[in-house]
C-alpha cells in the first residue's frame, strides 16, 4: 500500500484521524486518488475540478518522480511508494 503525504495547506482538509498521512491500496495514481477522495470527500474540491481532473496547481510525486500522466493518472504505484500531494501557493 502506498503512503500519501500532504502539504500543510491540504492536510487541514483531512479528517483528524488521517492528518498524519494515509495508506491506500492501488497500483496506479488514478486508483489511489479515487479511493482517497471516496474516503476524504472534503479534499475533492481542492484536488480535482468538477470533471474529476487534477487542478493545474496540484502536483503529485510518486517517490521522487513527478506525475507524468495528468489526464489518465496511469502512473504506476508500488506498495512501498510514497505519494506527495502538493498545492502551489501564491500571494504577495
C-alpha positions as a Markdown table, in Angstrom:
| # | Residue | x | y | z |
|---|---|---|---|---|
| 1 | Unk | 0.0 | 0.0 | 0.0 |
| 2 | Unk | 1.2 | 3.5 | -0.8 |
| 3 | Unk | 1.6 | 6.2 | 1.8 |
| 4 | Unk | 0.3 | 9.6 | 1.0 |
| 5 | Unk | 1.6 | 12.8 | 2.4 |
| 6 | Unk | 0.1 | 16.3 | 2.1 |
| 7 | Unk | 1.4 | 19.8 | 2.4 |
| 8 | Unk | 0.1 | 21.6 | 5.4 |
| 9 | Unk | -2.5 | 23.7 | 3.5 |
| 10 | Unk | -4.1 | 20.4 | 2.2 |
| 11 | Unk | -3.7 | 18.4 | 5.4 |
| 12 | Unk | -6.2 | 20.7 | 7.1 |
| 13 | Unk | -8.9 | 19.3 | 4.9 |
| 14 | Unk | -8.3 | 15.7 | 6.1 |
| 15 | Unk | -10.3 | 14.3 | 9.0 |
| 16 | Unk | -8.2 | 14.4 | 12.1 |
| 17 | Unk | -7.6 | 10.7 | 12.3 |
| 18 | Unk | -5.8 | 10.9 | 8.9 |
| 19 | Unk | -3.9 | 14.2 | 9.2 |
| 20 | Unk | -0.6 | 12.4 | 9.7 |
| 21 | Unk | -0.8 | 10.6 | 6.4 |
| 22 | Unk | -2.8 | 7.9 | 4.8 |
| 23 | Unk | -2.1 | 4.4 | 3.5 |
| 24 | Unk | -4.1 | 3.5 | 0.5 |
| 25 | Unk | -4.0 | 0.4 | -1.8 |
| 26 | Unk | -3.8 | 0.7 | -5.6 |
| 27 | Unk | -1.5 | 0.1 | -8.5 |
| 28 | Unk | -2.0 | 3.5 | -10.3 |
| 29 | Unk | -2.3 | 7.1 | -9.2 |
| 30 | Unk | -6.0 | 7.0 | -10.5 |
| 31 | Unk | -6.9 | 4.1 | -8.3 |
| 32 | Unk | -5.3 | 5.7 | -5.2 |
| 33 | Unk | -6.8 | 9.1 | -6.0 |
| 34 | Unk | -10.3 | 7.7 | -6.4 |
| 35 | Unk | -10.0 | 5.8 | -3.1 |
| 36 | Unk | -8.6 | 8.9 | -1.4 |
| 37 | Unk | -11.5 | 11.1 | -2.5 |
| 38 | Unk | -14.1 | 8.5 | -1.5 |
| 39 | Unk | -12.6 | 8.3 | 2.0 |
| 40 | Unk | -11.8 | 12.0 | 2.3 |
| 41 | Unk | -14.6 | 13.9 | 0.4 |
| 42 | Unk | -13.6 | 17.3 | 1.8 |
| 43 | Unk | -10.4 | 17.1 | -0.3 |
| 44 | Unk | -12.3 | 16.7 | -3.6 |
| 45 | Unk | -12.8 | 20.4 | -4.4 |
| 46 | Unk | -9.1 | 21.2 | -3.5 |
| 47 | Unk | -7.6 | 18.5 | -5.8 |
| 48 | Unk | -9.9 | 18.0 | -8.7 |
| 49 | Unk | -12.2 | 20.1 | -10.9 |
| 50 | Unk | -15.9 | 19.3 | -11.4 |
| 51 | Unk | -15.0 | 16.9 | -14.2 |
| 52 | Unk | -12.6 | 14.9 | -11.9 |
| 53 | Unk | -9.3 | 16.3 | -13.5 |
| 54 | Unk | -6.5 | 17.4 | -11.3 |
| 55 | Unk | -6.4 | 21.2 | -10.9 |
| 56 | Unk | -3.4 | 22.7 | -12.7 |
| 57 | Unk | -2.0 | 23.9 | -9.4 |
| 58 | Unk | -1.9 | 20.4 | -7.9 |
| 59 | Unk | 1.3 | 18.5 | -8.2 |
| 60 | Unk | 1.8 | 14.8 | -7.3 |
| 61 | Unk | 5.1 | 13.0 | -6.9 |
| 62 | Unk | 5.3 | 9.2 | -6.7 |
| 63 | Unk | 8.5 | 8.9 | -4.7 |
| 64 | Unk | 10.9 | 11.3 | -6.3 |
| 65 | Unk | 9.2 | 11.3 | -9.7 |
| 66 | Unk | 6.7 | 14.0 | -10.7 |
| 67 | Unk | 3.4 | 12.7 | -12.1 |
| 68 | Unk | 3.7 | 12.3 | -15.9 |
| 69 | Unk | 0.2 | 11.4 | -16.9 |
| 70 | Unk | -2.1 | 14.2 | -15.7 |
| 71 | Unk | -5.0 | 13.0 | -17.9 |
| 72 | Unk | -5.5 | 9.3 | -17.2 |
| 73 | Unk | -3.4 | 9.3 | -14.0 |
| 74 | Unk | -1.9 | 6.0 | -15.1 |
| 75 | Unk | 1.5 | 6.3 | -13.4 |
| 76 | Unk | 2.3 | 3.1 | -11.6 |
| 77 | Unk | 2.5 | 3.0 | -7.8 |
| 78 | Unk | 4.3 | 0.3 | -5.9 |
| 79 | Unk | 3.5 | -1.0 | -2.4 |
| 80 | Unk | 6.4 | 0.8 | -0.8 |
| 81 | Unk | 5.9 | 4.2 | -2.7 |
| 82 | Unk | 5.1 | 7.4 | -1.1 |
| 83 | Unk | 2.8 | 9.9 | -3.0 |
| 84 | Unk | 3.4 | 13.5 | -2.2 |
| 85 | Unk | 0.4 | 15.7 | -2.8 |
| 86 | Unk | 1.2 | 19.4 | -3.2 |
| 87 | Unk | -0.7 | 22.6 | -4.0 |
| 88 | Unk | 1.0 | 25.6 | -5.5 |
| 89 | Unk | 0.5 | 28.8 | -3.5 |
| 90 | Unk | 0.9 | 32.3 | -4.5 |
| 91 | Unk | 0.4 | 35.7 | -2.9 |
| 92 | Unk | 2.1 | 38.8 | -2.1 |
